[in-house]
Amino acid sequence: MPQHSVNPATGDVLAVIADHSESECELRVAQAATTAATWRETPLRERTEVLRRVADRLDAEREGLARLATLEMGKTVEAARQEVAKCALACRYYADEAAAMLAPERVVRDGREDGAVHFLPLGVLLAIMPWNFPYWQAMRAAAPAVAAGNVVLLKHASNVPQCALAIERLFREAGAPVGVFGTLLISGARAGALIDDARIAAVTLTGSEAAGRDVGARAGRAIKPCVLELGGSDPFVVLPSADFVAAADTAARARCINNGQSCIAAKRFIVHTDVYDAFAERFVAAMRALRIGDPLRDDTDVGPLATAAIRDEVHDQVVRSVAAGARVLCGGEVPPGAGHFYPPTVLADVPHNAAASREEVFGPVAPLFRVASADEALALANDTPFGLGAAVWTRDAAEAERFGRDIEAGSVFINAMMASDPRFPFGGVKASGIGRELAREGLRSFVNVKTVRGAP
């Protein structure tokens, strides 16, 4: 079936793009497999130069690419500009660092060299990516893979086909050989079936827990490496010594980043009773002050949710949480008019079994939890099936060390908002996924770590 590009701020259809036929898909997979055999032999300097030119294209087209992402999935245009810039940063990071990351590691035993560990490409990487960061999530998989000598086939979300095709065009215009980066306009079912194809060497997915379980199971049956970056219900913990003013102001931005549609957005606000009332008052005021509207305006803070179905699900989670006993401090109502807008919403007195506590809410909804001690805060932070990221606000060094160590998550930020960065590994534990993206660990996720010993 065709892929529909729809403006979530207006409901207008921007484009209808036909899926690739079976023959077109086969052609692209075959081309990727053929190119993989030569790209792995291409000198590293030439591979990284392609990434530098992709970065240059991203910088040159930042405004146009940002506008396209805003039109297709509703993020504010300023957030989209930042996303494009971050993609350029990642490309240049791997262009600069890949040589050191891929250099053979010599092993010395008893005073003499006894072999080396090499990091060699696997081949074709199938990247199954979501819509919420349409450039960044594709590029953070592609940049290290391409630098390592792999090639990439992108199966993007069906509501951002124009962004998917734009990324393919950027690689082509940067001089990448045909087949180094290709887009597959296909359904999720067809992408799943591709995992069984012998020409696909590995798979990476960013998406829902359900999608991750399916893709992980298929990759396991095919005995292929995979990285899964899934959902999150990230705790935002505020302890008595915290600067609660800075924490509350940051909390509003942390919850509403990307209109609340981010796996690493702060989603559960756990506040010590000593600062709870003051924090809650300032946090609610900050959430109310966020400007909702046309995401193409530079003064808009929160745009629409990506689809009507997502908006309906978010509202249903709020309704179910209120029915379970939560109180609405602000927001909580679907606004009239066109577009899939939902207001920044704060809930208090949220029972631990309520939807806003147990489920990932993919929209600007913030449940508040009052705790009486640091021990209770830590226990509640870990009382979730997810483990992607966390933020902890404290000016006590011992508390910072304890929470940084003991929160069950792939990343913990102290007195700061959770964010990904090409220089640091990114990923989760528990139902938030397996494996790591970014940094050296991300590049080495899809290489053959080969031991070579002995001498002629």
N, C-alpha and C positions, 0 to 999 in steps of 0.2 A: 504494500500500500504506500502511497506517496507520503513524503514528510512535509508537515505544515509548519511554516514559520509565521507565528501570530504575535502581534504586539500586545503584551499583557496589560499595557496601560489603557488600551482602547478597544481591544478585541478585533482589530482590523487584521485581515490576512495579508501578510507581506509577500509571501511566495509559497507556491506549492511545487515541490521538487520530487520527481519520480525516484523511487528506489532504484538502485542498480539491479539490473536483471541478473539471472544466474550466470549468463555468459560474461557480462561485464564484471561481475564479482570474481569469477574465475580468472579473467584476464589480469585483474589487479593483484590477486594472490600469486599468480604465476610470475608476474613481473617482479613482485617483491622478493620471491624466492630466488629468481635469477640475479637480481641486483645484490642480494645478500652475499652471494658468492664472491662478487667483485668488491663490494663496499668494505668487507672485512680486510681485504688486501690493500685498500687505499691508504696511503700514509696518513698517520694521525693528524699531521699538520693540515692536510687538505680537508679532512673531516671537520676539524675545528674551525677552519676558515669558513666553511658553509654555515656553521652556527654563528659566527661573527656577522656574516652577511644577513642571516635571518634577523639577528638583533638590530642591525641597521635598518632593515625593512620595517620592523616593528616600531622603531623610533620614528621613522619617516611617515608612517601611516597611522600614528597613534590616534588621531582624532577620528578618522574614518572607521577604524576598527572598533574604537570605543563606542561610537554611535551605533554601529551594527549590533554589538553585544547588548546595548541598552534597548534597542528596538526588539531584539529577539527574545530576551529573557527578563528585562525589566530592571536590571541593576541601575543605580544612578550613574550618570555619565562620568562623574568624577571618579567613582569607584572603578568604572570600566577603564578609564585612563590609567589608573594606578595598576590595574591588572595587566594591561599591555606592557607597561614599563617593567613590571616584575618579570614578565616573560623574557624581555630583552636582558634583564639582569641575569636570569638563569642561563640563558644561552652563552653570555660572556663568561659567566662563572665556570661553566664546564669547558669552554674554549681555553680558559686560562689554566684550569686545574687538572684536566683529564690526563695530561702526560704524567703527572706525578701519581695520580690514582691508578693508572694502568701500568706503571713501571714494574717489571718483574722484581719480586722480593727475594733477595739472595739469602740462603740459609747456610749458616756457618756452624760446623760441628767439629769439636776437638781441634779448633784453630784453623780449619780449612773449609773452603766452600764445598758444600755437600749437595748442592742443587738449588733450584729456584722455584718459586710459585709464580705462574703466569696468569693473566686475566684476559681471556679471549672471548670474542663475541659468540653468541648462541645462534643468531640468525634473525628470523622474523618475529617481532614482538607484536601481538595483538593487544591494542589498548582500547578498553571499553570505558568510555568516559561519560560523566553526567553534564547537565546543562548549567549548573549554578556558577561555575567559573569556566566558561567555555573555552577560553584561551589557556589559562594558567594550568588547569588540570591536564590538558593534552600536552602542553609544552613541558611540564615538569616530568612527564614520563618520556617524552621524545628527546629532549636535549641530552640527557645522560646516555640514553640508548644509542642515539646516533653517534655521539662522541666515542662510545665504546666499540663501534663497528657493526652494530645491529641496524636493521631497518624496521620501520614502524608502519603498521596498518591501524588506522584510527576508526573505530566504530563509535561515533558520537551519539548523543541523545537526539531523538528525532525532532525535537522542537528548536534545535539550533543548527540546522543544516548549512545555513549560510556562513556561520562562524567556522564550521568544520571545513568547508571548501576554501575559506579564506586562509586557513592555516596551510592547507596543501599548496595553495598558490604561493604563499610566502616562501616555502621551501623550494618550489620550482624556480621562482624568480631569483632566489639566492644562489642558484646554480647547482642545487642538489640533483644528482642523476635521477631519472625516472625510476620510481620504486623505492627510493630511500624513505619517503614519507608519502603515504597515500591514504585517502579517505574512502571508507566503505559506507555507502548509504544503504543500510540494510536493517532489518528488524533485530531485536534482541535475540529472538529464537534462532535466526540464521547466524548471528555472531556466536551464540553458544555452540552451535553445530560445528563452526569453524575450529573450535578448540581441538576437536578430534583429528583435524587435517594434519597429516605428517609434516607439511611445510611450515606450520606454525610451531615455533620453538618454545614460546613462553607467552604468558598472558598477564596483564595488569588491569585491575578494575578499581574504579572509584564509584561508589554507589551505595545502595541500601544493603542492610544486613541480609535480606532475602536474596538479592542478586548475588551478593558475595558467597552465600552458602551454595548457590547453584553453580556459579563459575568455579569456586574452589573445588567442589565435588567433581566437576567435569575435568578440571586440570589434574586433579589427583588420579582419576581413572586413566587419564592419558599419560600420566607420569611426566608432567611438565611443570616447571617452576611457575609460581604465580605470586603476585603481590596484591593484597586486598586492602583498600582504604575505605572503611565503611562508616557507619553513623557514629554519632557522639551525643552524650548528654553531659556536657562539660560542666563541672562545678566551678563556681566563682565564690571563694571562701573569704569572708571578712572577719578578722580577729580583733580583739579589743585594742591592740596597740596600733592598728592601721590608721592611716590618713583616710578617714571615711569619706571626706569630701572628694578627694581624688578618686577613691574607689567607686563612689556612686556615679560620678561623671563618666568614668571609664566604663562602668557597667552598662550604661545606656548605649554607648557605642559598641561595646562588645556583644550585646544581645542583638542589636539591629544591623550589624554588618551584613552587607549584601541583602538588605531587607529581611534579615533574620534567617536567611537560607544558606547557612554555612555549617559544615560539619564541626568546625572548631569555634563557632559562636558560643559564648557563655550561655548556658541553658538552665542551670539551677543555681540560685543565689542563696548561699548558706551563710547566715550572718549571726555573730555572737550577740547574745541578748544585751550586753553592755552598750553596743553601738547600733542595735537593730533599729530603734525608733528614728534616730537621727539619719541613719543610712536610708531607711525606707522613704522618709519624707523627701530627701534630696533626690533619690533615685526616681521616684514617681514624678517629681517635677521635671527632671531631665528627660524622662520618656515622653511626658506630655508636650515638652517644648520641641520635640523633633518634628520637622516639617514634612508632611506627607503630600505627594503630588507627582507632577510630570517628571519622570526620571531624567528627561533631557535638559531640565533646568539645573543650573549650577547651584541654586540655593535649596534644592530638594535633598532632604536627608533620607527619606524612606520612600521607595517606589512600590510598585505592585508586586504581589507574588507571581510566580512564573505562569501558573495555570489556574483556572477556576477550580479544578479538582484539588489542588494544593491548598488554596484558600479555604475551600469547604472543609477539608480535613483539619486544618488548624483551628477553625472555628468550632468544629465538633469536639476537638480535644479540650477547648476552653469550656464549652457547654458541659461536657462530661465531668470536668474537674469541679465546676461550680456545683453540679448536682451532687458531687461527693463531699462538698463542704467548703470549697475554696471561696474566697471573697475577691471580687474584682475591685482593684484600687484605681485603675484607669483602663480605658479601651474596652475590649471585649465585645464589640458590636460590629457587624458587617456594615460598612458605609454604603449609602445609596450611590447610584450612578454607574458609569461604565468603568471597566478595568477591574483587576483582581486585587484591590487594595485591602489591607487589614491594618488597623491602628496598632501602634506600640501598646502592649497590654501588660499590666502587672497584676499578679494574683497573690493573695496572702492566705494564710491558714490552709495551705494545701496539704491534704492528707497524703501520706507516703504511698498509698496505693492508687492515687488519682492519676489520670492520664498525663497531666503536666509534670508529674514526678517520675513515672515509670517509662514513659515513651519519649522518643525524640520528637520535639515539636519544631517543625521546619518553617518557622515564621516568627515574628517579633513578639513573642509571649514569654514573660519572665515570672516563674514561680519563686516566691520568697519563703525561706525556711528560717525559723528562729532556733538557735541552739544555745545550750547553757555552758558549754565547755569546749575546749580545743579537741578533746577526745571525741565528743559527740559530733563535732564538725567533720573530723577525719572519717569517722564511721559512716556518716551520711554521704560524704563525698564519694566514698567507695561503694555505697549501696546502690549500684546500678550495673546492668549487664554490659555497659560500655566502658571504654577506657582510652579515649583519644587524647584529650588535653585537659588542662586545669589552670586556674589562676588562683593565687593565694596572696592575700593582702595582710601584711604584718610588718612591724618594725623591730620585731624580736628575732635575733639571728638564730637562736635555737629552734624557734617555731618554724622559721623559713627552712632550716635544714631538715627538720623532721617531716614537714609536709612535702617538701621536694623529694624526699626519699620514699615516703610511705603512701602517697596518693598513687593509686593504680592507674597509670596513664602513660602514654608515650611521650608526653611533654608536660612540664609544669612551669608556669611563669610566675615569678615573684614580683608583686607590685607592678604588674604590667598586663596588657591584654594579649591573649594567645594569638599567635600568628605564625605562619610558615615562612621559612627563609631558606634559600638554596644552600646555604652554608651549614645547615643543621639537619640531621636525619629527621624524617617525618613519618609518623604512622602510629598505630595504636595497639592495645592489648585487649583481651577478652573479645566481646562481639564487635569491637571497633576495627578488627582486621588482623592481618599477619604481614610481616615483611616491612621494609622501609623504603621510602622514596627520598630523593634529594641527598645532598652531601656525597661523601665517598660511598656510604652504605647503599644509597640509591643507585649509583652507577654500577656497583658490584652485584646488585640484585639479579642482573641478567647477563652475567658472564660465566664462562667455564673457568672455575678456579682450578687450574691445572698444575699438578706437581711434576716437575721434570728432574730426575736425579741421574747421576752417572756421567761419565765422560768417555769419548772415543779413545 
